[in-house]
Amino acid sequence: MGLERVQAISQQSMSINTIPHEFIRSENEQPVITTVHGAILEVPTIDLNDTDEEKLVGMIAKASSEWGLFQIVNHGIPSEVISNLQKVGKEFFELPQEEKEVYAKPQGSKSVEGYGTQLQRELEGKKGWVDHLFHRVWPPSVVDYKFWPVNPPSYREANEQYTNYLRNVADKLLKCLSLGLGLKEHEMKAAVGGDDLEYLLKINYYPPCPQPDLVLGVVAHTDMSTLTLLVPNEVQGLQVSRDGQWYDVKYIPDALIVHIGDQIEIFSNGKYKAVLHRTTVNKDATRMSWPVFLEPPSDQLIGPHPRLVGEGNLTKYKTKKYGDYMYCKLNKIPQ
């Protein structure tokens, strides 16, 4: 069966009320010590259906510059489409273990696709309290259905329906982000891959933990791709770093959470900021989230846009292929 899954470790740990030492974070990471308690961060909330385009562009640009994170409402994705996405994802993780292992990431695979536990190398050898399932959902040329569960039977339909709506949301956001930099509306999308931009779905499954104050689901990081569009379930867990402190983020029902990723920070030459975030877990309930990462093709060269450098605005980032950037980031190699 390979690696022991966190879902199984959770069941063992809950029965003995303790956790394996490799999940216990150092004091500078433990949520009990590092979280600002009693404060819920209300990140910018943006009505994506606002008919005043200039206002909408301004709000998205401001949130991306000052926060790197915002929530969008009235985004056009029906509630039932989001509910179906969540339902089939939850049902997959409730399958017998041997059924889930059919979709396990192949040994030695350089792709992230598949069911798994560990994702990136951690310098202290610590582990995150999370299992996951990755697979690409768009464009059709990169979709590999062997990583899409056949159970529950409606899994494919629910994911494809959600993706069709999400693509419209992503296009609108990229257009607004481009205009917010003083560029033409198509320039950002074109620079990060255009119609070849890959949509990579990840389902995060954070089972209950008897000592949640000592662990992290996912360690502090910025997303390496362009944009992340995320649906959480109702269990709190997303935390954002603000002025060097960690805060819980207030959820809004049916909102999508938008993260600015590294490639947009690079393209904007630092005007837009990739958000530093992490996830905590819960003692009594399972937290889940459904981020979709908008990834450039691996050979796509990305660097600061020429019109955003010069006249005292120095180039702050190297231009490099996305695949090379991703390799360095996952293996903790300086960029």
N, C-alpha and C positions, 0 to 999 in steps of 0.2 A: 504493500500500500504506500510505501515511500514515506515522506514526511508526515509526522503526526500533525493533524489539523487542529487549529485553535478551537474549533467547535467541540472536538472530543476532549481537549484539554480543559475546556470550560466545564464540561459535565463532571469530570474528575475533580476539578478544583472546587466547584460549588459543594460537592459532598464532603470535602475535608476542610473547606473554608480557608484555603491557602493556595498560593500560586507558585509555579516553578521560578527559580531565581533569575533565569534569563529574561523574564518579562519585567522584572522590577527595575525601574529607571533610576538613574542617579538623581541626587537631590535637586540639581539644577534643571531637571526635566519633570519631576513628579508633579502631577496636577494639584495635589493637596498643598504643595508649597508655592507653586509658580502661578496659579490662577488667581485673578482678582475676584474674590468671592462676593456675592451679593450684587454684582454689576453685570447686566446683560447688555451687550453692545448692539445698538440699533444702527446697522449699516444702512447706507443710502438705499431707498426703495424707489424704483423708477417704473412709471407706467409706460410700457412699451407701445401702447396704443395712442399715446399723446399725438394729436394731429399737428401740433406746433413743432415742426422738424427742428428748427433752430434751437428751441428750448430743450428738446429731447437730446440732440447732439451735445449741447452744453452740459446737461446733467450727466450723461454717460462719460464725457471727457473729464469732468470734474471728479466724479467718483473713481474713475480709473487712475487719475493722477494722485488723488489724495488718499485713496483707500486700496485700490487694486481689487476691489470686491464690491459687488452690489447685488441687490435682489430685484428681479423684474416681475411685475404683475401685468395682467391683461396682455399676456404674451401670445394668446391665440391657441394654446394647446389645451383642449378640453380636459376637464377634471377626470373624466372616466378613462381617457387615454393614459394619463399619468397613473391613475389607480390600477389599471390593467398591467402597466409596466411593473409597478411595485408588487402586485399580486403574484405574477408569474416568477419574478425573481425570488420572492420569499418562498414560494413553493419549491423552487429548485433546491434551495439550501435546506429544506426540510425533507428531501429525499433520503433514502438509505445511503450510507457512505459509499458503498460500492458503486452505486449509480452515479454519484458525483465524480468518482475517480475516473470514470470513462472519459471525462473531459479534462483530465489533469494535463497541465503543461508538459509536453514531452521532454524527457531528459536531454539536456544539452541544447535545447532550442534557444535561439537568439531572439525569438519573438516573445512578447509578454502574453500572447493569447493562451487561454486555457484557464482551468481551475487551479488554484494554488494558495500558498500561504505566504512564503517570503518573496519579496519583490526585489529590493535593492540591498546592497551590502551596507551594514551598519558598522561603524568603526569600532564600537565597543562590543560587538557581537550580540547586542540585545535584539529582542524580537517584538514585533507589534502584535497586539491582541486583535487579529483580524484574519479572516480568510477572504478570498476574492475569486471572481470570475471575470476574465477579460475576453472580449471579442470585438472585431471591427464590424460596424453596422453600415458604413458608407465610405466610398462609392462601391457599386456592385463588383467592380474589378478586383477589390481587395478583400471582399467578404469570403470567409472560409467557414462554411456551415458545420464543419465537424466540431467546432467549438460552441455551437448553439445547441442547448439542450433540446431533446425531443420530448422530454417530460418537464413541465406540464405541456400538453398538446398545443395549447394556445401561445406558447412562448414566442415562436417566430412571428406570428401575426401581431402580437402586442408590441414587440420590439420594432418591427418594421413600420407599424403605424406611428409610434412615437417618433421614430427617426424622420419620417416624412414631415411631420410638423416641426421638429427641431431644426431641420435644415433652413426653414424660412426664418426662424428666430435667429439662428447664427448669421445668416446673410444680412439681416437687418442690423445686428450688432456690429459686424465688421464694417458695414457701410458707415454707420454712425461714428465708430472709432476712427475710421479713415478721415471723414470730414472734420472730426474734432482736432486733427493734427494739421488742418489746413490743406489736406490733399484731396484729390478727386475720390469720389465714393468707392470706386472699384480698386484703388491702388493697394490697400492693405491686403485684401483677399488675394489679389494677383501675386503679391510678393511672398505670401506664405503657402502658395501652392495652387491657388485658383480652384478649378473644378476637381483637381486631384487631391485636395485637402481630405485627409482621412479622419473619419469619426470613429473613435475607439471608446467603446462602452466598458466601464468597470462597475461591477456590483461589489460593494464592500459589505461584509457580514461581520459585525462585532458582537459576539455572544456575551451573555452576562458574565461578570467577573466579580469574585468575592472581595477583591481589594482594588477597586477601580481608581482610587487616589494614587496608586503607585505605578500604574501602567499607562501606556498610550496605545491607541489603536493604530494610528499612523503618526510617525515622528514629524517634527517641524520641517516644513519644506515649502518651496515654491513649485508650481507645476511647470514642467519643462516645455510644454507645448504652447499653443497660441492662446486659446480660450478654453475654459472648462465650464460646462453648463451642468449643474448638479441638482438632483432631486433628493432630499433626505426623507426618511420616515419621521414619525412624530417624536422620536427619542433624541434629546439634545446631545450634541457631541462635537460639532464644529467649533473650534476656537481660532481666534485671529490675534496676531501680535500687533499691539498698538502702543507706540512709545515705549517699547521694551517690555510691556506687560501682556499677559495672556488673558483674553476675555472670551466668555461664551457669546455666541452669535444668536440673536433672537430670530426664530423662524417665523415666517408668515405662511399660512395655509395656501397651497397651490402656487406659491412663488417658485421661480427658479433662481438658484444662487449662481452668480457669474463670477468666476475667478479670472483675473488677468494673469497670463502665463509668461514665461521667460521670453518667448519669441516675440511677443508684442512689446515687451519692455525693450528688447534689443532693437526691433524695427523702429520704435518711437524714439530711440536714442535716450531712453530714460524718462521721457515725459510721462508715460504710463508706467505704473509700478506693478510688478508681479507680487501677489499677496503672500506673505509668510503665514502659514496656517498649520494646524495639527488637529488630531481628533482624540477625544476622550471616550471612555466607555462607561457602561452603567452596571450597577450591582444587580438590578432586578430584571432589566429588559434588554432585548436584542436591538441594537441600533443597526440600521442599514442605510446605505446611500447609493445613488446611481449617477456618478459623474460620467459625462461624455467629454473626452479630450479631443480637441480639434488639432490633429497632428499634420505638419507638412510632410510630404514625401521625404524619404531619408536622404535623397541626393539634392534636395532643395537648398540652395544657398540663401542664407538670411543674415542680414546685417542692417545697420542704421540706414534709413532712407536718405539719399543724398541731399534732399532739401531740408533735412532736419539737423544737418551739421554745417559747420562753417560760421564765419562772422562771430568768433568768440565761443561758439558752441562746439566744443571738441567732440570727436568721435569717442564714445565711451565703451564701445563693444566691438569685438572682432566679428568679421563676416566668416561664417563657416557653414558646412553642410549640417542639416538637422540631425542626420544619423550620427555624425561625429560628436555633436553637442550632446546628444542623448547618451552615447557610450560613456563620455566623460562624466556626465552627471550621475548616472547609475553606479559608476565605479569610483566615485569620489575623487576624480582626477581634476585638478584645477583647469578651468577653461582658458 
